[in-house]
C-alpha cells in the first residue's frame, strides 16, 4: 500500500514537470507556426497555393507528443481507473471470496452465498436506498420490479457492468464538477471563460471523444469511461453554478451579519440552498452516463451496449428490443430513485 502511494506521488510530480515542459515546447512551436501561417494566408487567399491548413496532421502530432511524453501518467491513471471499475463491478456481482477483485478463478467464501444470491442481495440494497431517499413504497416497488425484470431476462451481469460505468463516471464528474461549479459561481469572469468550453463539450459529437480516448488508453472500459466523463461533466458544473449563484442576497447578508466566515457562508447558506440543483446535477449525470453505454460499447466497454451493437450488426430484432428495453427500465429506476424533489414532505 505504501509503495502504491509513493508511486502515485512520483507519478503526480512527474506529470506536473511534464506539463511545464509541454508548455515550454508549445511556446517554442507557436512562434514558427505563426510565421508559417502569416506567409501561407496571403498565398492561399490569392490562389497561389492549394496547400490547406494541416489541422489533422497537427492534431496527430499533438496526440503523439502527449502519448509519448505522458506515458507514465496515462498508464498510472488507467491503472487507477481500472481498479475503481473492477472494485465497483465486484461489489455488484460477486460475494466475498477468493480472487474477488480479479474475477477469474473466483471461489465464494460461503457456499450458500452464490452470485445469484448476491444479485438478489444487491437488489434489496437498491430498494433500501430508494426507501431512504424517497420514503415512498410505490417507488420502492417500482425499483424492485424493474430489477427483478432484469434478472428474469438474464441481463444482470450486463446491467451491473453498465451500472459500474455509470457509477464510476458519476463519482468522477461530481468530484470534479461540483468544486468547479462553486468556483465559477464565486468568480463570474471564470465562468465567462468556461462557457464556450462547456458548450463545446456538450455539442461536439460523442464519437469524436472516442478518438483521443482510444489513442491514450487503448480499447476497453477506460476509454469508454473517459468519453462518458467528457460528455457528462458540463451538467454538474452548470447546475452547481446555477444553484450557488442563485442564492438570495438577503440570505448571504444575514449570514455575514451574524459573523459567518466565507467558508461558513458556503457550507451553511449557499450549499444548502443549492442542494436541489446539485441533486438535479447528479440525476442528469447518471442519466447522461447511461445514455453513453451503447457508444462506450463501440470501444470495447462491457455492459448493456454490447447486445445492442450485436443486434444492430445482425439485424436481430428480438435481441435489440430486449437489451434496449432493459436500458429503458434501468434509466427509469435510477431516475425515480434520485428524484429527490418527488419525495413527500
C-alpha positions in Angstrom: 0.0 0.0 0.0 2.8 2.4 0.9 4.7 1.6 -2.3 1.5 2.2 -4.3 1.0 5.6 -2.6 4.7 6.5 -3.2 4.4 5.6 -6.9 1.3 7.7 -7.2 3.1 10.7 -5.7 6.0 10.3 -8.0 3.6 10.0 -11.0 1.8 13.2 -10.0 5.1 15.2 -9.7 6.3 13.7 -12.9 3.0 14.8 -14.6 3.5 18.4 -13.2 7.0 18.6 -14.6 5.9 17.2 -17.9 3.1 19.9 -18.1 5.7 22.6 -17.6 7.9 21.1 -20.3 4.9 20.8 -22.6 4.0 24.5 -22.1 7.6 25.5 -23.0 7.6 23.3 -26.1 4.2 24.8 -27.1 5.6 28.3 -26.8 8.6 27.3 -28.9 6.4 25.7 -31.5 3.9 28.6 -31.6 6.4 31.2 -33.0 7.4 29.3 -36.2 3.8 28.2 -36.6 2.6 31.8 -36.6 5.4 32.8 -39.1 4.3 30.0 -41.4 0.6 31.0 -41.1 1.3 34.6 -41.9 3.2 33.6 -45.0 0.6 31.0 -46.1 -2.5 33.1 -45.6 -1.9 35.7 -48.4 -0.9 33.0 -50.9 -4.0 31.0 -50.0 -6.3 34.0 -50.4 -4.8 34.9 -53.7 -5.0 31.4 -55.1 -1.2 31.0 -55.4 -1.2 27.7 -53.4 -3.6 24.8 -52.9 -2.0 23.9 -49.6 -4.5 23.5 -46.7 -4.1 24.1 -43.1 -2.6 21.0 -41.6 -5.3 20.5 -39.0 -5.3 16.8 -39.0 -1.5 16.4 -39.1 -1.1 18.9 -36.3 -3.6 17.1 -34.1 -2.0 13.7 -34.8 1.4 15.1 -33.8 -0.1 16.6 -30.7 -1.6 13.3 -29.7 1.7 11.5 -30.3 3.5 14.1 -28.2 1.2 13.7 -25.3 1.1 9.9 -25.6 4.9 9.6 -25.6 5.7 12.3 -23.0 2.9 11.5 -20.5 3.0 7.7 -21.0 3.8 7.1 -17.3 1.0 9.3 -16.0 -1.5 7.9 -18.6 -0.6 4.3 -17.6 -1.0 5.1 -13.9 -4.3 6.9 -14.5 -5.5 3.9 -16.5 -4.5 1.5 -13.7 -6.3 3.5 -11.0 -9.4 3.8 -13.2 -9.4 0.1 -13.9 -9.1 -0.6 -10.2 -12.1 1.6 -9.5 -14.1 -0.1 -12.2 -13.1 -3.6 -11.1 -13.9 -2.8 -7.5 -17.4 -1.4 -8.2 -18.1 -4.4 -10.5 -17.0 -6.8 -7.9 -19.3 -5.2 -5.3 -22.3 -5.6 -7.7 -21.7 -9.1 -9.0 -19.6 -11.2 -6.6 -19.9 -12.2 -2.9 -16.7 -12.3 -0.7 -14.3 -15.0 -1.8 -11.0 -15.9 -3.4 -9.9 -13.8 -6.4 -12.8 -11.5 -5.6 -11.5 -8.4 -7.4 -9.9 -10.2 -10.4 -13.0 -12.4 -11.1 -11.0 -15.1 -12.8 -11.0 -18.3 -10.7 -13.4 -16.8 -8.3 -14.5 -19.1 -5.4 -17.0 -17.8 -2.8 -16.1 -18.0 0.8 -19.5 -19.2 1.8 -21.0 -22.0 -0.4 -24.5 -20.8 0.2 -23.7 -17.2 -0.8 -23.6 -17.6 -4.6 -23.5 -15.0 -7.3 -27.3 -15.4 -7.8 -27.9 -14.9 -4.1 -25.6 -11.8 -4.2 -27.6 -10.4 -7.1 -30.8 -10.6 -5.0 -29.0 -9.0 -2.1 -27.8 -6.1 -4.3 -31.4 -5.6 -5.5 -32.5 -5.4 -1.9 -29.9 -2.8 -1.1 -31.0 -0.7 -4.1 -34.6 -0.9 -2.8 -33.4 0.1 0.7 -31.5 3.0 -0.8 -34.7 4.0 -2.6 -36.7 4.0 0.6 -34.0 6.1 2.4 -34.1 8.7 -0.5 -37.8 8.7 -1.3 -39.8 7.3 1.7 -42.3 6.1 -0.9 -43.3 2.4 -1.1 -44.6 2.8 -4.6 -41.2 3.9 -5.8 -39.5 1.1 -3.9 -41.9 -1.4 -5.6 -41.1 0.1 -9.0 -37.4 -0.3 -8.4 -37.8 -3.9 -7.1 -40.0 -4.9 -10.1 -37.5 -3.3 -12.5 -34.5 -5.2 -11.1 -36.5 -8.5 -11.0 -37.3 -8.0 -14.6 -33.6 -7.5 -15.4 -32.8 -10.7 -13.5 -35.6 -12.6 -15.3 -34.3 -11.6 -18.7 -30.7 -12.7 -17.9 -29.2 -9.2 -18.2 -28.0 -8.8 -14.6 -24.2 -9.1 -15.4 -24.5 -6.7 -18.3 -26.6 -4.3 -16.2 -24.0 -4.5 -13.4 -21.3 -3.6 -15.9 -23.3 -0.6 -17.2 -24.0 0.5 -13.6 -20.3 0.2 -12.9 -19.6 2.6 -15.9 -22.3 4.9 -14.7 -21.2 5.0 -11.0 -17.6 5.5 -11.9 -18.4 8.3 -14.3 -20.7 9.8 -11.7 -18.0 9.8 -9.0 -15.5 11.4 -11.3 -17.9 14.0 -12.6 -19.3 15.1 -9.3 -15.9 15.2 -7.7 -14.7 17.5 -10.5 -17.9 19.3 -11.4 -19.2 20.5 -8.0 -15.9 22.3 -6.9 -15.6 23.9 -10.4 -19.2 25.0 -10.3 -18.7 26.5 -6.8 -15.6 28.3 -8.0 -17.4 29.6 -11.1 -20.3 30.9 -9.1 -17.9 33.0 -7.0 -15.9 34.2 -10.0 -18.2 35.3 -12.8 -15.2 36.0 -15.1 -14.0 32.4 -14.7 -17.5 31.2 -15.8 -17.4 33.5 -18.8 -14.2 31.8 -19.9 -15.6 28.4 -19.2 -18.9 28.8 -21.0 -17.6 28.2 -24.6 -15.6 25.2 -23.4 -18.7 23.7 -21.7 -20.8 24.4 -24.9 -18.1 22.7 -27.0 -18.1 19.7 -24.7 -21.8 19.3 -25.0 -22.2 20.0 -28.7 -19.2 18.1 -30.0 -20.3 14.7 -31.4 -19.6 12.0 -28.8 -17.8 9.8 -31.3 -15.1 12.5 -31.5 -14.3 11.9 -27.8 -13.5 8.3 -28.5 -10.6 9.1 -30.8 -8.2 10.6 -28.2 -9.5 8.2 -25.6 -8.5 5.2 -27.8 -5.2 6.8 -28.6 -4.3 7.4 -25.0 -5.9 4.4 -23.3 -6.5 1.7 -25.9 -9.6 -0.5 -26.0 -11.8 -1.3 -23.0 -13.8 0.2 -20.2 -11.3 3.1 -19.6 -11.7 4.9 -22.9 -15.5 4.5 -22.6 -15.4 6.0 -19.2 -13.2 8.9 -20.3 -15.5 9.7 -23.2 -18.5 9.5 -20.8 -16.9 11.9 -18.3 -16.1 14.4 -21.0 -19.7 14.3 -22.3 -21.3 14.4 -18.9 -19.1 16.8 -17.0 -20.8 20.1 -18.1 -24.1 19.0 -16.4 -22.9 19.1 -12.7 -20.8 22.2 -13.4 -23.7 24.2 -14.8 -26.3 23.1 -12.3 -23.9 23.6 -9.3 -23.1 27.1 -10.7 -26.8 27.8 -11.1 -27.7 26.7 -7.6 -24.9 28.6 -5.8 -25.1 31.8 -7.9 -28.9 32.0 -7.3 -28.6 32.1 -3.6 -30.7 35.1 -2.4 -28.6 38.1 -1.5 -30.7 38.5 1.7 -29.6 35.1 2.9 -25.9 36.0 2.2 -26.3 39.3 4.0 -27.9 37.6 7.0 -25.0 35.1 7.2 -22.4 37.9 7.1 -24.4 39.9 9.7 -24.0 37.0 12.1 -20.3 37.0 11.5 -20.1 33.9 9.3 -16.8 33.4 7.5 -16.7 32.8 3.7 -16.3 29.1 4.4 -19.2 29.0 6.9 -21.3 31.0 4.4 -20.6 28.4 1.7 -21.3 25.3 3.8 -24.2 26.7 5.9 -26.0 29.0 3.4 -25.1 28.6 -0.2 -24.7 24.8 -0.5 -27.9 24.0 1.5 -29.8 26.4 -0.8 -28.2 24.9 -3.9 -28.7 21.3 -2.8 -31.8 20.7 -5.0 -29.8 21.9 -8.0 -26.8 19.8 -7.1 -29.1 16.8 -6.8 -30.5 17.6 -10.2 -27.0 17.7 -11.5 -26.4 14.2 -10.0 -29.6 13.0 -11.7 -28.5 14.4 -15.0 -25.1 13.0 -14.6 -26.4 9.5 -14.1 -28.9 9.8 -17.0 -26.4 11.2 -19.4 -23.9 8.5 -18.4 -26.4 5.8 -19.0 -27.1 7.2 -22.5 -23.4 6.6 -23.3 -23.4 2.8 -22.7 -24.1 1.9 -26.3 -21.4 4.3 -27.6 -18.9 3.1 -25.0 -19.5 -0.4 -26.3 -18.0 0.6 -29.6 -14.6 0.9 -27.9 -14.7 -2.3 -26.0 -16.7 -1.3 -22.9 -18.8 -4.1 -21.4 -22.4 -3.7 -20.5 -25.8 -3.3 -22.0 -24.4 -1.6 -25.1 -22.8 -4.9 -26.3 -26.0 -6.8 -27.0 -27.4 -3.6 -28.7 -24.4 -3.5 -31.0 -24.7 -7.2 -31.7 -28.4 -6.8 -32.5 -27.6 -3.9 -34.8 -24.9 -5.8 -36.7 -27.0 -8.9 -37.1 -30.4 -7.2 -37.5 -31.7 -9.2 -34.6 -35.0 -7.5 -33.6 -35.6 -9.7 -30.6 -32.2 -9.1 -29.0 -32.3 -5.4 -29.9 -35.7 -4.9 -28.3 -34.8 -6.9 -25.1 -31.5 -5.1 -24.5 -32.9 -1.7 -25.4 -35.9 -2.2 -23.1 -33.6 -3.2 -20.3 -31.7 0.1 -20.7 -35.0 2.0 -20.5 -36.0 0.1 -17.4 -32.7 0.9 -15.7 -32.9 4.5 -16.7 -36.5 4.8 -15.2 -35.4 3.1 -12.0 -32.4 5.4 -11.5 -34.4 8.5 -12.3 -37.1 7.5 -9.7 -34.5 6.7 -7.1 -32.7 10.0 -7.3 -35.7 12.3 -8.0 -35.5 13.8 -4.5 -37.9 16.6 -5.5 -40.7 14.0 -5.6 -40.3 12.9 -2.0 -43.3 13.8 0.1 -42.7 16.3 2.9 
